[in-house]
Amino acid sequence: MNAQTHFITDNHPSTAKDQSEFDGFMDDRAASLDADT
């Protein structure tokens, strides 16, 4: 787990809009990690 992941985990979004953006970010991150392997 890198520093950015720790930051995200430690600072959970508090609104529905933030949660939606957070979910989209995590989906994009997972897709990019899959592409790297």
C-alpha positions in Angstrom: 0.0 0.0 0.0 1.5 3.3 -1.0 1.1 6.7 0.7 -1.7 7.8 -1.5 -3.7 4.7 -0.7 -3.2 5.2 3.0 -4.3 8.8 2.6 -7.5 7.8 0.9 -8.2 5.1 3.4 -7.7 7.4 6.3 -9.9 10.2 4.8 -13.1 8.6 3.9 -15.4 10.8 1.8 -18.3 12.1 3.8 -20.9 13.1 1.1 -22.6 11.1 -1.6 -21.0 13.2 -4.3 -17.5 12.6 -2.8 -18.3 8.9 -2.4 -19.3 8.7 -6.0 -16.0 10.4 -7.1 -14.1 8.2 -4.7 -15.6 5.1 -6.2 -14.8 6.3 -9.7 -11.3 7.0 -8.6 -10.9 3.6 -7.1 -12.4 2.0 -10.3 -9.9 3.9 -12.4 -7.0 3.0 -10.1 -8.0 -0.7 -10.2 -8.2 -0.6 -14.0 -4.8 1.1 -14.3 -3.3 -1.4 -11.9 -4.7 -4.3 -14.0 -3.3 -2.7 -17.1 0.1 -2.6 -15.5 0.2 -6.3 -14.8 
